[in-house]
Amino acid sequence: MYILKLFSTFLKVNLQQDLAYRADAIVNMVMSVIGTGWDLLGLSIIFANTKEIGGWGPSELIALMGVWRLVNVMMATIVWPNTEKFNTGVRDGSLDYTFLQPVNSQLLISITRMVVWRVFDFAIAVALIIAGMTSGNVITSPPLVAAFLALTFSGAAIIYSLWITLISFTFWFTKFDNSVTIMAALMDAGRYPAQVYPYWLRALITFIIPIAVATTVPLQALRGELMGWQIIGFLVIGAAAVFLSSRVWKAGVRRYSGASS
Amino acid sequence: MFAIYKRLWLVNWAEQWQYRANLLMYLAFWLVSPIVYLAVWTTIANAQGSINGFTAPDFVAYYMMLLIVDIATSDITIHIFGYKIMDGSLSNELILPIHPVLMKVLVNNLAFKALQMMALAPIWLILYVLYQPVFAITVTHVLLAIPAIALGFMLQFFAGATITCIAFWTTRVWSISDFYSNIFRLLAGQFVPLALLPAFMQSASQVLPFRLALYFPVQLLLGKLSLEETLLDLGLQVVWCVILFVLFRLVWRAGLKKYAAVGA
């Protein structure tokens, strides 16, 4: 209950901060719409030259784009802004004040900064998913949709856990703050079904930086390509990632000695 | 003048080496999307035999060449200079008797590029072994490509510097820079060889300068252009460089006035 209260407080603070830059937020929203149109144009160029790619049709790629954008919304709303704040905190010691709070520190460093207007991008992503699922020949049934939603959620949780793990490593290796950059660079690989890629890239985005698990896998579930045990397997991996990353974070925090004092 | 550039280069080169681990991370930004698009288009080409005459080996050669040219002509002004306008640290640089953008940022760009190229070399060789591209490259093409790449970079540098100057008026410039890179992706040939774009976009890409910074040098190095076409595009590059340079000077001057008013 108090987590919700904390969350809504941070939401309020961040909303106030964002409202100071109203023009900026509006420009960003306009750019989001144009960006979406531009991405769809890219897809239409692909499908002007082919009927399917790796067995996936246009409507499935639109849904995939929606899921990919959903992950991107999470990154842009909390991951990137808080990484910035975290790195500054480690460098100048202001992270001390975070640990002094009587609140779970992982929660605190995850939601201190939130780019609230990104809710708009979230809506675009959901619209793309719905458009992709209802148009064309995507075969769906309620259980498949449920599996899709569960895997989308757990995929996002895996990416979040990877982020927590990477920034926790900063406590051991001070010069590790740019490892998060590699996540940003690899995000682009989530735009298309992983089956298209050569095996080494597929392995990289499945096992090392699991963007495919957050984008391709939910769509595979929606297409009915996954067995029940595979779906459960991915959900278990998601839960394990969340658990392990919070342990890594706690171990890292114990090593923290502060830069200011 | 030359001595200043030389000194700046030495300082920047040493600075870049200090951050070599970060450089490798940044290199991933240039590597991932060409490899992704290469995979997408070769998959389609393999399934159909060819797309409008483009076979899978054509795409491989195209994107392998693009990997090099993209780094060579790209510009990072917004990343190394944008925040200085936003947080006011530009003030310190304005006191120096050198131009903050035309000297300092330019050399910083080049030092970053040189190190990126060194990091790219081994990765590119691995990709070469994996993909086995076939190039029909001649000495003439390489010699013509040197000015084409240099002008392509200058073109992007002036464009990037002008866009960064928008920060004098708006507090943040990232969305505008995103917008620019979105356009660049489709109209400069990062996403697909321009010959495969729909007709209206092809004609747009012909008129606009974006293709001169990337697609033109790539096509030149792939031996797809006649001497006349090459000389015409080199001339166009010079014209656009002059236009964007003048534009940058105007925006810079107007921006500084605005900056002085706010930063004082």
Interface residues (C-beta under 8 A of the other chain):
Chain A: Y21 A23 D24 V27 N28 M31 I34 G35 W38 L41 G42 S44 I45 I46 A48 N49 T50 E52 I53 G54 K175 N178 S179 T181 I182 A184 A185 L186 D188 A189 R191 Y192 V196 Y197 P198 W200 L201
Chain B: A21 N22 M25 Y26 A28 F29 L31 V32 S33 I35 V36 A39 V40 T43 I44 A47 Q48 I51 N52 L130 T170 T171 R172 S175 I176 D178 F179 N182 I183 R185 L186 F191 V192 L196 L197 P198 M201
